[in-house]
Amino acid sequence: MAGQASNYNAEATVHDGSCRYVVRACTDPTALNFAARGDPPASLVFEPDPASCVPNRTGCVAPSALNYDALATFYDGSCSFAVVGCRDPSALNYNPLAEVDAVGNRSCDLPRLGCAFASAANYDADATVDDGSCDFPLAGCTDARAANYLPIATSDDGSCAILGCTRPGARDFDPEANVYDGSCPPTPAGCTDPAAANYAAWADVSDAGLCRYGGCTDPLAVNFAPSATFGDGSCVAPLLGCTNSSAANYNPLAQRNDGGRCEPLRTFFLGEGEESPGRALSERAPGLLYGCTDPSAVNFQPLATADDDSCVALVLGCMDTEALNHDPAATRSEGCEYEVVGCDDAAALNFLRQATRGCADCCLPRVPGCMARGAPPYEASNFEPEATVDDGSCSFVLSACLDPLAANHIPGLSGIAAVTTISSGCEYAGCTNPDAANHDPRATVEDGSCERPPRGCTQPAAANFVPAARLDDGSCVVIGCTDPARKEFRPQATVDDGTCSWSVLGCRSPSADNYLPAATAGGPELCAEAGCTHAVALNYDPAADLYMEGACEWARGGCTASHALNYLASATVDDGSCYVLGCTDLLANNYADNATADDGSCLIYRGCTEDRADNFNPIARVDDDSCLFVGCTDSYASNYDVLATIRSGRCEYADTAPPPPPPPLLLSPPPESPDAAPPPSSSQRVPRWAWG
């Protein structure tokens, strides 16, 4: 019946043990993987596969050996080894024990001399060994004006901190300063035009819109000033007179025609007679100049020859309506005072003594401290980021290498008293090989001084062990079985010596029809197992692919409960037929949930089941209407109990006297009945029989 068998019969329903299985494998008894060894069953038919045979050939199996035999399958101990390495004494990895150079002598690491420190100015990226030629410049501030000036710096690093006023437009602005030192605290914007009435000499920021200019605002005045923002009483009225040159009273000094005061020119003739008209002559009247002729008036006109009643009395005062001291009666403006909003705290950095009104939250605290941070390697140790005024206290520290043994040592630092130094950032050249006898743990760059120990295989168990080697070079060859699945497996082995039992693929289950004793590999899928193939059987075997007659165990129904009257010990499946006697009444105190037939043993306790009643019976299962509730039954009382059925005589009233008590009523316990509950124990509550 097995589908893997060569004589498989698809119509067979019962396996009769006649299956024959073909095994294609090596049948050469001298081969390492001979498949017919042991006692194979008669069901196996071997088909020779000569190509799969592994010959049993001895020789050197280590590829790194001098006499390696690529065809050898079994190690005979004949391998001969030589130490491979660099034999050039000038190389960084010279090995005095080396007997053979690597192919092309590529194992030698020849040095390339040069400056190997990346921080040096003349760093050579191709250098593998430092030759001491490195040039380490000291970068810093080279400007003597800076707070962090470093006199020994060989190159400027752009870190100069020049303190001063850095606010353009400020009176103390220093265009060369790059660090603000609090010398030009911000002030409110103001008018910076000295010609303005409200000129603010304290203002650093100009706001032309704030400027107030006094002048003549009368367009008809001879000194009209279009730029004036308020009249200051300086207007000069034009001299009035006749400006008509053909008029009899024409006055060339008149600045504006007075309108109707020009007089026509009168003409008369000399020698006028009846017969002779004579010579015509013209006569001009003296011209008048009209204006204020009062020297004490604000608008006095010294050239006026006639007063025109325009004189205005001189009253000094501020005529700007936006000024604090504006005087509406003034005719000549002077002494205007204007509001200045600014910091009025004398202790503040931006205190403004001219302020007439303080500003909210505009004052800057005066915090002295060091305001020049500097930059590595020359930084201020006491830099104060919250400082607003530099107090000249900056103390700079140079972080540089002070160790004379370091490659980047800066000489001469100890002789400069003005520079405080700490040693840091030292870089060393030395032997960087941790395996060398003179390894320098501080060294970051190789200087070619390493004293390297002899190298070779240091494992005594290896076939190429070199007793004189002090440092293992990773060349050890340990010969043995390298297959972890074999019993001969040697964990340290790196080269297989043929001692592993060779793999033979086949069924390794002794219970299978096609069991192959010589098989060393193969899973259940290769086996033809016989067994119970019925899924509903108790011993169903999912791995079986051949049905064996009588192998299945079937289920048997019956009562499997040992306490039942009809318990069947041989039953494997309960069929629900168990017969168990007991109380089947759910209300009974002794109800048995596993009983299938009632045996008349049920016990039912009756009584009061209301837990709020005074005669509550906790073991009663059926209520018999015997519950009693004792309490105040008077609905007018403050402690009236709506559930009370028996008067307690303890009613309480708020304001009014209680009604007269009813006549005493003697209560007696209800008569006992056959179904009554048993008398309560001492721990149960006893009804309070009392007068109401």
C-alpha positions as CSV (number, residue, x, y, z in Angstrom):
1,M,0.0,0.0,0.0
2,A,2.9,2.4,0.4
3,G,3.1,5.0,-2.3
4,Q,6.9,5.0,-2.1
5,A,7.2,1.2,-2.7
6,S,8.2,-0.1,-6.1
7,N,5.4,-2.7,-6.0
8,Y,2.7,-0.3,-4.7
9,N,-0.9,-1.6,-5.3
10,A,-3.4,1.2,-5.4
11,E,-6.3,-1.2,-4.9
12,A,-5.0,-2.8,-1.7
13,T,-6.9,-1.9,1.5
14,V,-4.7,-3.7,4.0
15,H,-0.9,-3.7,4.3
16,D,0.5,-7.2,4.0
17,G,4.2,-6.4,4.5
18,S,5.1,-7.2,0.9
19,C,6.3,-3.7,-0.1
20,R,9.8,-3.4,-1.7
21,Y,11.7,0.0,-1.6
22,V,14.5,0.9,-4.0
23,V,17.5,2.7,-2.4
24,R,19.9,4.4,-4.8
25,A,23.2,4.8,-3.0
26,C,26.8,3.8,-2.9
27,T,27.2,0.0,-2.7
28,D,31.0,0.0,-2.8
29,P,32.1,-1.6,0.6
30,T,35.5,0.2,0.4
31,A,33.9,3.7,0.1
32,L,33.5,5.9,3.2
33,N,29.7,6.2,2.5
34,F,28.9,2.5,1.9
35,A,25.0,2.3,2.3
36,A,24.5,-1.5,2.7
37,R,26.4,-1.8,6.0
38,G,24.6,-3.2,9.0
39,D,21.6,-5.5,8.6
40,P,19.2,-3.9,6.2
41,P,15.6,-5.4,6.0
42,A,14.5,-7.5,3.1
43,S,12.1,-4.8,2.0
44,L,15.0,-2.7,0.7
45,V,16.4,-3.2,-2.8
46,F,19.8,-1.4,-3.4
47,E,20.4,0.3,-6.7
48,P,24.2,1.1,-7.2
49,D,25.2,4.8,-7.5
50,P,28.9,4.8,-8.1
51,A,29.1,8.6,-8.6
52,S,28.0,9.1,-5.0
53,C,30.8,7.0,-3.5
54,V,33.5,8.8,-1.5
55,P,36.8,7.1,-1.9
56,N,38.9,6.3,1.1
57,R,42.2,8.2,0.2
58,T,44.7,9.3,2.7
59,G,47.0,12.4,2.5
60,C,47.4,16.0,3.7
61,V,44.0,17.6,3.8
62,A,45.0,21.1,5.0
63,P,45.0,23.7,2.1
64,S,47.6,25.9,3.9
65,A,50.1,23.0,4.1
66,L,53.1,22.8,1.8
67,N,52.1,19.3,0.7
68,Y,48.4,19.7,0.5
69,D,46.6,16.9,-1.5
70,A,43.3,18.2,-2.9
71,L,42.1,14.5,-3.6
72,A,42.7,13.3,0.0
73,T,39.7,12.4,2.0
74,F,41.4,11.1,5.1
75,Y,44.2,12.8,7.0
76,D,47.3,10.6,7.5
77,G,49.4,13.1,9.5
78,S,51.7,14.0,6.7
79,C,51.0,17.8,6.5
80,S,54.1,20.1,6.5
81,F,53.7,23.7,7.4
82,A,55.8,26.9,7.2
83,V,55.3,30.3,8.9
84,V,54.0,32.7,6.4
85,G,54.7,36.4,7.0
86,C,56.7,39.5,6.2
87,R,60.5,38.9,6.1
88,D,61.4,42.6,5.4
89,P,63.0,44.0,8.6
90,S,62.1,47.6,7.5
91,A,58.4,46.7,7.4
92,L,56.1,47.6,10.3
93,N,54.9,44.0,10.5
94,Y,58.3,42.2,10.2
95,N,58.1,38.7,11.6
96,P,61.5,37.1,12.4
97,L,60.0,33.7,12.4
98,A,58.6,34.0,8.8
99,E,59.8,31.3,6.4
100,V,57.6,32.1,3.4
101,D,56.5,35.4,2.0
102,A,52.9,35.9,1.2
103,V,52.0,35.9,-2.5
104,G,53.7,38.9,-4.1
105,N,55.1,39.9,-0.7
106,R,51.9,41.7,0.0
107,S,52.0,40.8,3.6
108,C,54.6,43.5,4.4
109,D,53.4,46.8,5.6
110,L,56.1,49.3,4.5
111,P,56.1,52.7,6.3
112,R,55.4,56.0,4.6
113,L,57.0,58.8,6.5
114,G,55.4,62.2,6.9
115,C,53.3,64.3,9.3
116,A,50.6,61.9,10.4
117,F,48.7,64.3,12.8
118,A,45.5,65.5,11.2
119,S,45.5,68.7,13.4
120,A,48.9,69.8,12.0
121,A,49.2,72.4,9.3
122,N,51.3,70.1,7.1
123,Y,49.3,67.0,7.7
124,D,50.0,64.2,5.1
125,A,47.0,61.9,4.8
126,D,49.1,59.2,3.1
127,A,51.7,59.1,5.9
128,T,51.5,55.9,8.0
129,V,54.5,56.7,10.3
130,D,55.0,60.2,11.8
131,D,58.5,61.6,11.2
132,G,58.3,64.5,13.7
133,S,57.9,67.1,11.0
134,C,54.5,68.3,12.0
135,D,53.9,72.0,12.4
136,F,51.2,72.8,14.9
137,P,50.1,76.5,14.6
138,L,48.5,78.2,17.6
139,A,45.3,79.9,16.3
140,G,43.9,82.8,18.3
141,C,43.1,86.5,18.3
142,T,46.0,88.6,17.0
143,D,44.3,92.0,17.4
144,A,45.9,93.9,20.3
145,R,42.6,95.9,20.8
146,A,40.6,92.7,21.6
147,A,39.9,91.6,25.2
148,N,41.1,88.1,24.3
149,Y,44.2,89.2,22.5
150,L,46.7,86.2,22.5
151,P,50.2,87.6,21.9
152,I,51.7,84.2,21.1
153,A,49.1,83.3,18.5
154,T,50.6,82.4,15.1
155,S,47.4,82.8,13.1
156,D,44.2,84.6,13.6
157,D,41.1,82.5,14.1
158,G,38.5,85.3,13.9
159,S,37.7,85.0,17.6
160,C,38.7,88.6,18.5
161,A,36.3,90.2,21.0
162,I,36.6,94.0,20.6
163,L,34.4,95.6,23.3
164,G,32.6,98.8,22.6
165,C,29.3,100.4,21.5
166,T,27.9,98.3,18.7
167,R,24.7,100.2,18.1
168,P,24.9,102.3,14.9
169,G,23.7,105.8,15.3
170,A,24.7,106.0,19.0
171,R,27.1,108.8,19.9
172,D,29.6,106.4,21.2
173,F,29.2,103.9,18.3
174,D,32.5,102.1,17.6
175,P,32.4,100.6,14.0
176,E,35.3,98.3,14.9
177,A,33.6,96.8,18.1
178,N,31.9,93.4,17.7
179,V,31.0,92.7,21.4
180,Y,28.6,95.0,23.1
181,D,30.0,96.2,26.5
182,G,27.1,98.2,27.8
183,S,28.7,101.6,26.9
184,C,25.7,102.8,24.7
185,P,22.5,101.7,26.4
186,P,19.4,102.2,24.2
187,T,17.6,105.5,24.8
188,P,14.2,106.6,23.5
189,A,14.0,108.1,20.0
190,G,14.0,111.8,20.0
191,C,14.5,114.9,17.8
192,T,18.2,115.2,17.0
193,D,18.0,118.5,15.0
194,P,19.6,121.3,17.0
195,A,17.4,123.8,15.2
196,A,14.2,122.3,16.6
197,A,12.5,123.7,19.6
198,N,12.5,120.2,21.2
199,Y,16.0,119.3,20.3
200,A,17.1,116.3,22.5
201,A,20.8,116.2,22.9
202,W,20.5,112.9,24.8
203,A,18.8,111.1,21.9
204,D,20.8,108.5,20.0
205,V,18.0,107.5,17.6
206,S,16.5,110.3,15.4
207,D,12.8,110.5,14.8
208,A,12.2,113.5,12.5
209,G,8.5,113.1,13.1
210,L,9.0,114.3,16.7
211,C,10.8,117.5,15.9
212,R,8.9,120.8,16.6
213,Y,9.9,123.9,14.8
214,G,8.9,127.5,15.8
215,G,8.5,130.1,13.1
216,C,6.1,132.3,11.2
217,T,3.1,130.3,10.0
218,D,1.3,133.2,8.3
219,P,1.6,132.8,4.5
220,L,1.1,136.6,4.1
221,A,4.0,137.5,6.3
222,V,7.3,138.4,4.6
223,N,9.1,135.8,6.7
224,F,6.6,132.9,6.3
225,A,8.4,129.6,7.2
226,P,6.7,126.5,5.5
227,S,8.6,124.1,7.8
228,A,7.4,125.7,11.0
229,T,5.1,123.4,13.0
230,F,3.8,126.1,15.4
231,G,3.7,129.9,15.3
232,D,6.3,131.6,17.5
233,G,5.2,135.2,17.2
234,S,8.0,136.1,14.8
235,C,5.9,136.9,11.8
236,V,6.8,140.3,10.1
237,A,3.8,141.9,8.4
238,P,4.6,143.4,5.0
239,L,4.8,147.2,4.7
240,L,1.6,148.5,3.2
241,G,1.7,151.3,0.6
242,C,1.0,152.1,-2.9
243,T,2.9,149.8,-5.2
244,N,1.5,151.3,-8.4
245,S,4.4,153.2,-10.0
246,S,2.1,155.4,-12.0
247,A,0.3,156.6,-8.9
248,A,0.9,160.0,-7.5
249,N,1.8,158.4,-4.1
250,Y,3.8,155.4,-5.3
251,N,6.3,154.2,-2.7
252,P,9.0,151.8,-3.9
253,L,9.6,150.6,-0.3
254,A,6.0,149.2,0.0
255,Q,5.9,145.4,0.2
256,R,2.2,145.0,-0.4
257,N,-0.4,147.3,-2.0
258,D,-2.8,148.7,0.5
259,G,-5.6,148.6,-2.0
260,G,-7.4,151.9,-2.3
261,R,-4.7,154.3,-1.1
262,C,-3.0,154.9,-4.5
263,E,-3.8,158.5,-5.8
264,P,-3.8,159.4,-9.5
265,L,-1.1,161.6,-10.9
266,R,-2.1,165.3,-11.2
267,T,-1.0,167.2,-14.3
268,F,-0.8,171.0,-15.0
269,F,0.7,173.2,-17.8
270,L,3.3,176.0,-17.5
271,G,2.4,179.2,-19.5
272,E,-1.1,178.0,-20.0
273,G,-3.1,180.6,-22.0
274,E,-5.7,181.0,-24.6
275,E,-3.2,181.0,-27.4
276,S,-0.5,178.8,-26.1
277,P,-1.0,175.6,-24.1
278,G,2.3,175.8,-22.4
279,R,4.5,172.8,-21.0
280,A,2.8,170.0,-19.0
281,L,4.3,169.1,-15.5
282,S,3.4,166.2,-13.1
283,E,3.2,166.4,-9.3
284,R,3.6,163.4,-6.9
285,A,2.3,163.3,-3.3
286,P,4.8,161.8,-0.7
287,G,4.1,157.9,-0.4
288,L,3.2,156.5,3.0
289,L,4.3,153.1,4.5
290,Y,1.6,151.6,6.8
291,G,2.5,149.3,9.7
292,C,3.0,149.0,13.5
293,T,4.9,152.0,14.6
294,D,5.0,151.0,18.3
295,P,8.7,150.0,19.2
296,S,7.4,147.9,22.1
297,A,5.1,145.9,20.0
298,V,6.0,142.4,18.9
299,N,5.3,143.4,15.3
300,F,7.0,146.8,15.3
301,Q,7.9,148.0,11.8
302,P,10.8,150.5,11.9
303,L,10.2,151.6,8.3
304,A,6.5,152.3,8.7
305,T,5.6,156.0,8.4
306,A,1.9,155.5,9.2
307,D,0.4,153.3,12.0
308,D,-2.3,150.9,10.8
309,D,-3.5,149.8,14.3
310,S,-2.0,146.3,13.9
311,C,0.4,146.5,16.9
312,V,0.4,143.4,19.2
313,A,1.8,143.7,22.7
314,L,4.9,141.6,23.5
315,V,4.1,138.6,25.8
316,L,6.8,136.0,26.2
317,G,5.9,132.4,26.7
318,C,5.7,129.0,25.0
319,M,3.3,129.1,22.0
320,D,3.5,125.3,21.0
321,T,0.3,123.7,21.9
322,E,2.1,120.3,22.3
323,A,4.5,121.6,24.9
324,L,4.0,121.0,28.6
325,N,4.1,124.7,29.4
326,H,2.0,126.0,26.5
327,D,0.8,129.6,27.2
328,P,-2.2,130.6,25.1
329,A,-1.6,134.4,26.0
330,A,2.0,134.4,24.7
331,T,2.7,136.4,21.5
332,R,6.4,135.6,21.3
333,S,7.5,131.9,21.9
334,E,10.4,130.9,24.1
335,G,11.3,128.3,26.7
336,C,9.1,125.4,25.5
337,E,9.3,122.3,27.6
338,Y,8.4,118.9,26.1
339,E,7.5,115.5,27.6
340,V,10.3,112.9,27.5
341,V,9.3,109.3,28.2
342,G,12.2,107.1,29.4
343,C,13.7,105.1,32.2
344,D,13.6,107.1,35.4
345,D,15.5,104.6,37.5
346,A,18.8,106.1,38.4
347,A,20.3,102.6,39.0
348,A,19.3,101.3,35.6
349,L,21.7,100.9,32.7
350,N,19.5,103.1,30.5
351,F,18.7,105.8,33.0
352,L,17.6,109.0,31.3
353,R,17.8,112.1,33.6
354,Q,15.8,114.2,31.0
355,A,12.8,111.9,31.4
356,T,9.7,113.7,32.5
357,R,7.6,110.4,32.7
358,G,8.9,106.9,33.4
359,C,8.1,104.1,31.0
360,A,6.8,100.7,32.1
361,D,9.3,97.8,31.9
362,C,11.8,99.7,29.8
363,C,14.6,99.9,32.4
364,L,17.5,97.6,31.8
365,P,19.3,96.3,35.0
366,R,22.9,97.2,35.4
367,V,24.7,93.8,35.8
368,P,28.5,94.1,35.7
369,G,30.5,91.1,34.6
370,C,32.7,89.7,31.8
371,M,31.0,90.1,28.5
372,A,33.8,88.7,26.2
373,R,33.4,85.0,25.8
374,G,36.4,84.3,23.5
375,A,36.7,81.0,21.7
376,P,38.7,77.8,22.0
377,P,41.5,77.5,22.8
378,Y,41.5,80.9,24.5
379,E,38.2,81.4,26.4
380,A,37.1,83.5,29.4
381,S,36.8,81.4,32.5
382,N,34.4,83.9,34.1
383,F,32.2,84.8,31.1
384,E,28.8,86.0,32.4
385,P,26.0,85.7,29.8
386,E,23.6,87.8,31.9
387,A,26.0,90.7,32.2
388,T,24.9,94.0,30.7
389,V,28.0,96.1,31.5
390,D,31.5,94.8,31.0
391,D,33.5,95.5,34.1
392,G,36.9,94.6,32.7
393,S,37.1,91.4,34.9
394,C,37.5,88.9,32.0
395,S,40.0,86.3,32.8
396,F,41.1,84.2,29.8
397,V,42.5,80.7,30.0
398,L,44.5,79.1,27.1
399,S,43.8,75.4,26.7
400,A,46.9,74.0,25.0
401,C,49.3,71.1,25.3
402,L,52.0,71.8,27.9
403,D,53.6,68.3,27.9
404,P,57.1,68.6,26.3
405,L,56.8,64.9,25.3
406,A,53.7,65.6,23.1
407,A,54.0,66.2,19.4
408,N,51.8,69.3,19.6
409,H,53.6,70.8,22.6
410,I,53.5,74.7,22.5
411,P,56.9,75.9,23.8
412,G,57.4,79.1,25.8
413,L,53.9,79.3,27.3
414,S,55.2,79.3,30.9
415,G,57.2,82.5,30.3
416,I,54.1,84.6,29.4
417,A,52.7,85.9,32.7
418,A,49.6,87.5,31.0
419,V,48.3,84.2,29.7
420,T,46.8,81.6,32.1
421,T,47.2,78.1,30.7
422,I,46.0,74.6,31.3
423,S,47.3,71.5,29.6
424,S,44.8,69.8,27.3
425,G,44.5,68.3,23.9
426,C,48.0,66.7,23.8
427,E,48.7,64.3,20.9
428,Y,51.4,61.7,21.1
429,A,53.3,59.7,18.5
430,G,54.5,56.2,19.6
431,C,53.9,52.5,19.2
432,T,50.1,52.0,18.6
433,N,50.2,48.2,18.3
434,P,48.7,46.8,21.5
435,D,50.5,43.5,20.9
436,A,54.0,45.2,20.9
437,A,56.1,45.0,24.0
438,N,56.5,48.8,24.0
439,H,52.9,49.7,23.2
440,D,52.1,53.3,24.2
441,P,48.4,53.6,25.2
442,R,48.6,57.4,24.8
443,A,49.8,57.3,21.2
444,T,47.3,58.0,18.5
445,V,49.8,58.1,15.6
446,E,52.4,55.4,14.8
447,D,56.1,56.4,14.9
448,G,57.6,53.1,13.8
449,S,59.1,52.3,17.2
450,C,57.0,49.1,17.9
451,E,58.9,46.1,19.1
452,R,56.7,43.3,17.7
453,P,57.0,39.8,19.1
454,P,57.5,36.7,16.9
455,R,54.2,35.6,15.4
456,G,52.9,32.2,14.4
457,C,50.4,29.6,15.6
458,T,50.4,29.4,19.4
459,Q,47.9,26.6,19.8
460,P,49.6,23.3,20.9
461,A,46.8,21.2,19.5
462,A,47.2,22.7,16.0
463,A,49.1,20.8,13.2
464,N,51.2,23.9,12.5
465,F,52.0,24.9,16.1
466,V,55.2,27.1,16.4
467,P,56.7,26.9,19.9
468,A,58.8,30.0,19.4
469,A,55.8,32.2,18.6
470,R,54.7,34.7,21.2
471,L,51.8,36.2,19.3
472,D,49.2,34.2,17.5
473,D,48.8,35.2,13.8
474,G,45.5,33.4,13.2
475,S,47.1,30.7,11.0
476,C,46.5,27.7,13.3
477,V,45.2,24.6,11.5
478,V,43.3,22.1,13.8
479,I,42.5,19.0,11.9
480,G,39.4,16.9,12.9
481,C,35.8,16.2,12.2
482,T,34.1,19.6,11.4
483,D,30.4,18.3,11.1
484,P,28.5,19.3,14.2
485,A,25.9,16.6,13.4
486,R,28.5,13.8,13.8
487,K,29.6,12.1,17.0
488,E,33.2,12.6,16.0
489,F,32.7,16.4,15.8
490,R,35.6,18.4,17.1
491,P,34.7,22.1,17.9
492,Q,38.2,23.4,17.5
493,A,38.7,21.8,14.1
494,T,39.2,24.1,11.1
495,V,40.1,21.4,8.5
496,D,38.1,18.1,8.1
497,D,40.3,15.0,8.4
498,G,37.8,12.5,7.1
499,T,37.0,11.0,10.5
500,C,33.4,12.1,10.4
501,S,31.0,9.3,9.6
502,W,29.9,9.9,6.1
503,S,26.3,10.8,5.5
504,V,23.9,8.2,4.1
505,L,20.4,9.5,3.3
506,G,17.5,7.2,4.2
507,C,14.7,6.3,6.7
508,R,16.1,6.1,10.2
509,S,13.0,4.9,12.0
510,P,13.3,1.2,13.1
511,S,9.5,0.8,13.0
512,A,9.2,1.8,9.4
513,D,8.9,-0.7,6.5
514,N,11.8,0.9,4.7
515,Y,14.2,1.4,7.7
516,L,17.9,1.8,6.6
517,P,20.3,0.9,9.4
518,A,23.2,2.7,7.6
519,A,21.3,6.0,7.2
520,T,22.8,9.0,9.0
521,A,20.5,11.6,7.5
522,G,16.8,11.9,6.6
523,G,13.6,12.9,8.2
524,P,10.2,11.2,8.8
525,E,9.1,12.1,5.2
526,L,11.4,9.3,4.0
527,C,9.8,6.6,6.1
528,A,6.9,4.3,5.3
529,E,5.2,4.0,8.7
530,A,2.3,1.5,9.4
531,G,-0.2,2.2,12.1
532,C,-3.8,3.4,12.8
533,T,-4.8,5.8,10.0
534,H,-8.4,6.4,11.2
535,A,-8.8,10.0,12.6
536,V,-11.7,9.0,14.9
537,A,-9.8,6.3,16.6
538,L,-8.3,6.8,20.0
539,N,-4.8,6.0,18.9
540,Y,-4.9,7.8,15.5
541,D,-1.3,8.2,14.2
542,P,-1.1,11.2,11.8
543,A,2.4,10.1,10.7
544,A,1.2,6.7,9.6
545,D,0.7,6.2,5.9
546,L,0.0,2.4,5.9
547,Y,-3.1,1.0,7.7
548,M,-2.3,-2.0,9.9
549,E,-5.1,-4.4,10.7
550,G,-6.1,-4.3,14.3
551,A,-3.9,-1.3,15.2
552,C,-6.8,1.1,15.9
553,E,-8.4,1.5,19.4
554,W,-12.0,2.5,19.3
555,A,-14.1,4.5,21.8
556,R,-16.7,2.8,24.1
557,G,-19.8,4.7,25.5
558,G,-21.2,4.4,29.0
559,C,-21.4,6.1,32.4
560,T,-17.9,7.4,33.4
561,A,-19.0,8.9,36.8
562,S,-17.6,6.6,39.6
563,H,-20.3,7.7,42.1
564,A,-23.2,6.7,39.8
565,L,-25.2,3.5,40.3
566,N,-24.5,2.5,36.8
567,Y,-20.8,3.4,36.6
568,L,-19.0,1.5,33.8
569,A,-15.2,1.3,34.3
570,S,-14.5,0.2,30.8
571,A,-16.3,3.2,29.2
572,T,-14.0,5.7,27.4
573,V,-16.7,8.2,26.4
574,D,-19.5,9.4,28.7
575,D,-22.9,8.9,27.0
576,G,-25.0,10.7,29.6
577,S,-26.6,7.6,31.0
578,C,-25.4,8.0,34.6
579,Y,-28.0,7.4,37.3
580,V,-27.3,9.4,40.5
581,L,-29.9,9.7,43.5
582,G,-30.3,12.9,45.5
583,C,-32.4,16.0,46.1
584,T,-33.4,17.7,42.8
585,D,-35.6,20.5,44.2
586,L,-33.8,23.8,43.6
587,L,-35.5,25.4,46.6
588,A,-34.3,22.7,49.0
589,N,-31.5,23.4,51.4
590,N,-29.8,20.2,50.5
591,Y,-30.2,20.5,46.7
592,A,-27.7,18.3,44.8
593,D,-26.8,19.6,41.4
594,N,-25.3,16.3,40.2
595,A,-28.4,14.2,41.1
596,T,-30.4,12.8,38.1
597,A,-33.2,11.2,40.2
598,D,-34.9,12.5,43.3
599,D,-34.7,10.3,46.4
600,G,-37.2,12.2,48.6
601,S,-34.5,13.6,50.9
602,C,-35.1,17.3,50.2
603,L,-35.3,19.6,53.2
604,I,-37.1,23.0,52.8
605,Y,-37.0,25.5,55.7
606,R,-39.8,28.1,55.9
607,G,-39.9,31.4,57.7
608,C,-39.4,35.2,57.2
609,T,-37.0,35.8,54.3
610,E,-37.1,39.6,54.4
611,D,-33.7,40.7,55.8
612,R,-35.1,44.0,57.1
613,A,-37.7,42.3,59.3
614,D,-37.1,41.9,63.1
615,N,-37.7,38.1,62.8
616,F,-35.6,37.5,59.7
617,N,-34.5,33.9,59.4
618,P,-31.4,33.6,57.3
619,I,-31.7,29.8,56.7
620,A,-35.3,30.0,55.5
621,R,-35.7,29.3,51.7
622,V,-39.5,29.8,51.5
623,D,-41.3,32.9,52.9
624,D,-44.3,32.0,55.1
625,D,-45.6,35.6,55.5
626,S,-44.5,35.7,59.2
627,C,-42.3,38.8,58.9
628,L,-42.7,41.4,61.7
629,F,-41.5,45.0,61.5
630,V,-41.4,46.9,64.9
631,G,-41.3,50.7,64.8
632,C,-43.2,53.9,65.1
633,T,-46.5,53.6,63.3
634,D,-47.7,57.2,63.8
635,S,-47.4,59.0,60.5
636,Y,-47.3,62.4,62.4
637,A,-44.1,61.4,64.2
638,S,-40.7,62.5,63.0
639,N,-39.4,58.9,63.1
640,Y,-42.4,57.4,61.4
641,D,-41.5,54.0,59.9
642,V,-43.6,53.2,56.8
643,L,-42.7,49.5,57.0
644,A,-43.6,49.1,60.7
645,T,-46.5,46.8,61.5
646,I,-46.0,46.6,65.3
647,R,-45.9,49.7,67.4
648,S,-42.7,50.2,69.4
649,G,-44.0,53.0,71.7
650,R,-41.0,55.2,70.9
651,C,-42.4,57.7,68.5
652,E,-40.7,61.1,68.5
653,Y,-42.4,64.5,67.7
654,A,-40.8,67.7,66.7
655,D,-43.0,70.5,68.2
656,T,-46.4,69.2,69.2
657,A,-47.3,66.7,71.9
658,P,-47.8,63.2,70.6
659,P,-51.4,61.9,70.4
660,P,-52.6,59.8,73.3
661,P,-51.3,56.2,73.0
662,P,-53.8,53.6,71.9
663,P,-54.9,50.9,74.3
664,P,-52.2,48.3,74.9
665,L,-52.3,45.4,72.5
666,L,-50.6,42.2,73.6
667,L,-48.9,40.4,70.8
668,S,-48.0,36.8,70.9
669,P,-45.8,34.8,68.5
670,P,-47.5,33.2,65.6
671,P,-48.5,29.6,66.1
672,E,-46.0,27.1,65.0
673,S,-46.7,25.1,61.9
674,P,-45.2,21.8,60.6
675,D,-43.3,23.8,58.0
676,A,-42.0,26.5,60.3
677,A,-38.4,27.2,60.5
678,P,-36.4,25.8,63.4
679,P,-35.9,28.0,66.4
680,P,-33.1,30.6,65.8
681,S,-29.8,30.1,67.4
682,S,-28.2,32.5,69.9
683,S,-26.5,34.2,67.0
684,Q,-29.7,34.9,65.2
685,R,-31.9,38.0,65.8
686,V,-34.9,37.4,68.2
687,P,-38.1,39.3,67.4
688,R,-38.9,42.0,69.9
689,W,-42.4,41.3,71.1
690,A,-43.5,44.5,72.9
691,W,-46.3,47.0,73.4
692,G,-46.7,49.5,70.6
